[in-house]
Amino acid sequence: MSTKTACFAVEGAISDDEMLAGVHTFLDVCDRLRDRMVVEIEHVAPGHLLRYFRLLGSPRGGYVYDLEPFLEAFVSPSRPLVVLLHDDQHGVYLFERWSNGERDLSILSDGPYVGTTSCQITVDFVQKRRSRDEIIALHDKPYDQLTQEERNVIERWEDAITIGLRQCYPGEGRRYLREAWKHSVTYELVTGGRACTPQRSDSPTGLVNLIDYVPPDSRWESACLPFRMY
């Protein structure tokens, strides 16, 4: 079963109120709202620096918001942010870290192909020592002529989120897929005003991502990767 999600994280010292303030700033500039909109926030997780959150809404209307307007509204010097766009059906992943109001790390991957934006990847990963052209050539090479290292590059490649978390938050792992939501709180967003009512319950069901999991066109260009049409 594939997973497609837009997830975000802040460092543990950021309060729920501060996160909700950023979300409301975003909703204030939205011209299309859902019948139901919620923010699900992970409780502080002992031993982990990040706290994850995601924006969900009722499926009616089918409208999702682009990443860029959300970043413009949410990111500020007081609200550093980590962005994780995960699409394992198509093998496309985006990891970004924003601090002091600026993006200081951006990694985009499309299968084994990895690109960055004005930053350097300092950690190791399976396909790091191979250029795009070299990886393309490996796909055309007869399988029985591949070395084990070459097979790893095309079969066991590592994605942008894995690489970004390894570089910025070692040991964090992929808690954003399941574990983070086992201990979370859901805030109902009243779209006609600024009130929020916390509902301490299990992860909400029947809701969909409000933020698009597809990386914006600008990320493909700045990462020097061919844009994927899907």
C-alpha positions in Angstrom: 0.0 0.0 0.0 1.4 3.4 -1.0 1.6 6.5 1.2 1.2 10.0 -0.1 1.4 12.7 2.6 2.5 16.2 3.4 3.9 16.3 6.9 5.6 19.0 8.9 7.7 19.2 12.1 9.0 21.7 14.6 11.6 21.3 17.3 10.2 20.3 20.6 10.4 23.7 22.3 7.7 25.2 19.9 4.3 25.1 21.7 1.0 24.0 20.2 -0.2 27.6 20.4 2.7 28.8 18.3 2.0 26.2 15.7 -1.7 27.0 15.6 -0.9 30.7 15.2 1.1 29.9 12.0 -1.8 27.7 10.7 -4.3 30.4 11.3 -2.1 32.9 9.5 -2.3 30.5 6.5 -6.1 30.0 6.7 -6.6 33.8 6.8 -5.2 34.1 3.3 -7.0 31.0 1.9 -9.9 31.7 -0.4 -11.3 28.2 -0.4 -12.0 26.4 2.9 -13.2 22.9 3.7 -16.3 21.9 5.7 -14.0 20.5 8.3 -10.3 21.3 8.9 -8.1 20.0 11.6 -4.4 20.1 12.8 -3.1 16.9 14.3 0.0 17.5 16.5 2.3 14.9 18.0 2.8 15.1 21.8 6.3 15.8 22.9 8.2 12.5 22.3 10.9 11.8 24.9 14.3 11.2 23.2 13.2 12.9 20.0 13.9 16.5 19.0 11.1 16.9 16.4 7.3 17.1 16.9 5.3 16.4 13.8 2.0 17.9 12.7 -0.2 17.7 9.6 -3.2 19.6 8.2 -6.2 17.5 7.3 -9.7 18.2 6.0 -12.9 16.7 4.8 -12.6 15.2 1.3 -15.5 17.3 -0.1 -14.4 19.6 -2.9 -11.1 17.8 -3.5 -9.1 21.0 -3.2 -5.5 20.9 -1.9 -3.3 23.9 -1.1 0.1 24.4 -2.6 3.1 24.3 -0.3 4.4 27.7 -1.1 1.5 29.8 0.4 1.6 27.7 3.5 5.3 28.3 3.9 4.9 32.0 3.3 2.3 32.2 6.1 3.8 29.8 8.6 7.6 30.3 8.5 9.0 33.0 10.7 12.1 33.5 12.8 10.2 32.2 15.8 8.8 29.2 13.9 11.5 27.0 12.4 10.0 24.3 10.2 10.8 21.0 8.7 8.9 20.0 5.5 8.4 16.3 4.5 6.6 15.5 1.3 6.4 11.7 0.9 5.1 9.9 -2.2 6.3 6.3 -2.2 4.0 5.3 -5.1 6.1 7.4 -7.5 9.3 7.5 -5.5 9.3 11.2 -5.1 10.4 12.9 -1.8 11.1 16.4 -0.6 12.9 17.3 2.7 13.4 21.0 3.7 14.5 22.8 6.8 13.6 26.4 7.4 15.2 28.4 10.2 15.4 32.1 11.0 12.8 32.7 8.3 15.0 31.2 5.6 15.4 27.8 3.9 18.8 26.4 4.8 18.4 22.9 3.4 16.4 21.5 0.6 16.7 18.0 -0.8 14.5 16.5 -3.6 14.7 12.9 -4.8 13.1 11.1 -7.7 13.9 7.4 -7.3 17.7 7.2 -7.1 18.2 10.7 -8.4 18.9 13.3 -5.8 19.2 17.1 -6.1 19.8 19.9 -3.7 19.2 23.6 -3.6 22.1 25.8 -2.5 23.3 23.4 0.1 25.6 20.5 0.6 24.7 16.9 1.7 27.3 16.0 4.3 26.1 12.5 5.2 26.6 9.3 3.3 23.8 7.5 1.3 23.8 4.6 -1.0 23.9 6.4 -4.4 25.9 9.5 -3.2 29.0 8.7 -5.3 27.1 8.2 -8.6 26.1 11.0 -11.0 22.7 11.0 -12.7 24.2 9.9 -16.0 26.0 7.1 -14.2 22.8 5.9 -12.6 21.0 6.0 -15.9 23.7 3.9 -17.4 23.4 1.3 -14.7 19.7 0.9 -15.5 20.8 0.0 -19.1 23.5 -2.4 -18.0 22.6 -6.2 -18.0 21.7 -7.2 -14.5 24.1 -10.1 -14.4 26.9 -7.7 -15.1 26.2 -5.4 -12.2 28.4 -5.4 -9.1 26.7 -5.6 -5.7 27.4 -1.9 -5.2 25.8 -1.1 -8.5 22.7 -3.2 -7.7 22.4 -1.3 -4.4 22.4 2.0 -6.2 19.4 1.0 -8.4 17.5 -1.2 -6.0 18.3 0.1 -2.5 18.6 3.8 -3.1 17.8 6.2 -0.3 15.3 9.1 -0.5 15.5 12.8 0.3 13.7 12.5 3.6 15.9 9.7 4.9 19.0 11.7 3.8 17.7 15.0 5.3 16.7 13.4 8.7 20.1 11.6 8.8 21.9 14.9 8.3 19.9 17.2 10.5 18.2 14.9 13.1 20.2 11.7 13.4 18.2 8.8 14.9 14.8 10.5 14.2 13.8 7.8 11.7 10.4 7.8 9.9 8.1 8.4 12.9 6.0 10.7 10.8 4.5 7.7 8.9 2.8 6.0 11.9 4.4 6.3 15.3 4.0 10.0 15.7 0.2 9.8 15.4 -0.2 7.2 18.1 0.2 10.0 20.7 -1.3 13.1 19.3 -3.9 15.8 19.8 -6.3 17.0 17.2 -7.4 20.7 17.0 -10.6 21.5 15.2 -10.1 24.7 13.1 -13.2 26.9 13.1 -12.9 28.4 9.7 -15.3 31.3 10.4 -13.1 32.6 13.2 -9.9 32.0 15.1 -11.2 29.6 17.8 -9.6 26.2 18.3 -11.0 23.4 20.4 -8.6 20.6 21.3 -10.0 17.1 21.0 -7.8 14.5 22.6 -8.6 11.5 20.7 -7.3 8.9 18.2 -6.0 10.0 14.9 -9.0 11.4 12.8 -10.4 9.1 10.1 -11.9 9.9 6.8 -9.9 13.1 6.3 -7.4 13.9 3.6 -4.2 16.0 3.2 -4.8 19.8 2.9 -1.3 20.5 1.6 -0.2 19.0 -1.7 2.3 16.2 -1.4 3.6 17.0 -4.9 6.8 19.1 -4.8 6.3 22.6 -6.4 7.7 23.1 -9.9 10.4 25.5 -8.4 11.9 22.7 -6.4 12.5 20.5 -9.5 14.2 23.4 -11.3 16.4 24.5 -8.3 17.4 20.8 -7.7 18.4 20.4 -11.4 16.1 17.4 -11.7 13.7 16.8 -14.7 10.1 17.7 -13.7 7.9 14.7 -13.2 4.4 14.8 -14.8 2.1 12.7 -12.6 
